[in-house]
């Protein structure tokens, strides 16, 4: 690849800004590599070292990502420099990866005024350490239900990334690119950020105003405004489900018309579709939290554990108790 045209900076930085990436067990490689590549390319496009980084983690030896690849660490969980920015990189089984030692370390660093961020699911680790209380934050959409149940004092958003003072969170995946482009723009101007995006073949830069999930029409593969409106209402009312007759009335159609609409486009009744949404949330809560079975049932609109268990077994061919026994993990205290 040929050398790029150097972007002229508005002012030369006194010294490179340093990031410490704390790789948690089973972290997602994409959220980490996206962040590092954006920094590397910013250096290349500027023709000077604007950013430096190091890799840290428990033990300071090797940590494995969720794809199975091992990464050699530069350091253990030790005191970082005053001006460093720390990014925790999370992935699957974030509760297990959030150890007591990690929580103690990030609390200690936060008391020193360090800027701390959580990429992908690592917002959980920050919240578990009490560092997101009263803050706006985001986390991967798959973890939103369980996060909301456990951390009521955090203002959880569906944004791609959130910067709230010296706390930063992202939704995971390529959201790290959007965050880093925002940081590069704030540090050295929009021209450099745009040049980095071009090098990444990243043609649609998202901001903290963009939400992480695809629109409902895109997700279900159907562009029908009333159908999308009903599904939006269902997704927003899991704990207290709305009857099909009220849903139909709210979008100006009869219950029979709503039934036909769901049958035609989604090959299931509105009631069935709603049930699947509720059971999906229940499964997330079972696998990602320590909530009791009865509380999971109530959070998903089931009046009794027996009815919940019956519906769960019919859909997933296992009981909530067995599901948790196989997949559930307890978050450390």
C-alpha positions, 0 to 999 in steps of 0.5 A, spaced: 500 500 500 502 506 498 504 512 503 498 516 504 497 524 503 499 526 510 494 530 513 496 537 516 494 538 523 491 544 526 497 543 532 502 538 534 500 534 540 505 535 546 506 528 547 502 522 544 495 520 548 496 513 551 491 508 551 491 501 555 486 496 553 484 491 558 483 484 555 478 480 559 477 473 558 473 471 552 473 478 549 470 480 542 476 481 537 472 486 533 471 491 538 478 491 540 481 491 533 477 496 530 479 501 536 486 499 535 486 500 527 483 507 528 488 509 532 494 506 528 491 509 521 490 516 525 498 515 526 499 513 519 495 519 516 498 524 520 505 522 519 507 522 526 505 518 533 499 521 536 497 515 539 500 509 543 497 503 546 499 497 550 495 491 552 493 489 559 490 483 563 489 479 569 496 475 570 499 479 565 501 473 560 496 471 555 489 472 554 484 469 549 478 472 545 472 469 544 474 466 537 480 462 541 486 466 539 491 468 544 494 475 545 500 477 549 499 482 554 504 487 556 502 488 563 498 486 569 493 490 572 497 495 575 497 502 576 497 506 569 499 513 568 495 519 570 493 521 563 492 514 560 485 512 558 483 505 560 478 501 555 476 494 558 474 490 552 469 485 553 465 479 550 461 473 552 460 471 559 462 478 561 459 476 568 465 471 569 470 475 566 468 481 571 473 478 577 473 481 584 480 483 582 478 487 576 473 490 580 478 492 585 483 495 580 478 499 576 475 502 582 482 504 584 484 507 578 477 511 577 479 514 584 485 517 581 481 520 576 483 516 570 478 516 564 475 509 563 471 506 558 467 499 556 467 496 549 462 491 547 459 488 554 465 491 558 460 496 560 457 491 565 464 491 568 464 498 569 457 498 572 458 492 577 464 496 580 459 502 581 462 507 576 456 508 572 451 510 577 447 516 575 451 516 568 448 515 561 451 508 558 450 503 552 452 496 552 451 491 546 443 490 545 443 482 547 445 484 554 440 490 555 435 487 558 439 484 563 443 490 564 437 494 565 434 489 571 441 489 575 443 496 574 437 501 575 441 507 577 444 507 570 441 511 564 442 506 559 441 508 552 441 504 545 446 509 542 452 506 538 457 509 543 456 514 549 461 519 552 459 521 559 464 525 562 470 520 564 466 514 562 465 511 555 461 505 553 460 502 546 455 497 544 460 493 541 462 490 534 464 496 529 461 501 534 469 502 536 470 505 530 465 510 530 467 512 537 475 512 535 473 517 529 469 521 534 475 522 539 480 523 533 476 528 531 475 532 537 483 531 538 485 533 531 480 535 527 474 532 522 479 532 516 484 527 520 478 523 522 475 523 515 481 520 512 482 515 517 474 513 515 476 513 508 482 508 509 478 503 513 473 504 507 468 506 512 463 510 509 457 511 514 460 514 520 455 514 526 454 518 532 452 518 539 445 519 536 445 513 532 442 507 535 445 500 535 440 495 532 437 495 525 430 498 524 424 494 525 423 493 517 430 491 516 430 486 521 423 483 519 424 484 512 418 487 511 416 495 510 409 495 512 408 502 517 403 499 521 406 492 522 412 496 524 408 500 529 405 494 532 412 490 533 415 497 536 409 497 541 410 490 543 418 490 544 417 496 549 411 493 553 414 486 555 413 486 562 406 488 561 403 485 555 398 489 551 392 485 548 392 484 540 385 488 540 388 494 543 394 494 539 390 493 533 386 499 535 392 503 536 394 503 529 387 504 526 385 497 524 381 491 527 383 485 531 382 481 525 386 485 520 392 485 525 391 477 525 391 477 517 397 482 517 402 478 521 399 471 518 401 474 511 408 477 513 411 473 519 407 467 518 404 467 525 399 470 529 400 477 533 400 473 540 405 468 538 410 473 535 409 477 542 410 470 546 417 469 542 419 476 544 417 475 551 421 468 551 427 471 548 428 476 553 426 471 558 432 467 556 437 473 556 435 474 563 436 467 565 443 466 562 446 473 564 443 475 571 442 471 577 434 473 577 430 468 580 425 464 576 419 467 578 422 474 577 424 473 570 417 470 569 414 477 572 419 481 568 417 478 561 409 478 563 408 471 566 403 471 572 406 465 574 412 460 574 408 454 572 405 458 566 412 461 564 415 454 565 410 451 560 411 456 555 418 456 555 419 448 554 414 449 548 418 454 545 425 452 547 424 444 548 427 445 555 425 448 562 428 455 565 431 451 570 435 446 566 437 452 561 440 456 567 443 450 569 447 449 562 448 456 560 447 460 566 453 463 570 453 467 577 456 474 577 461 475 582 459 479 588 
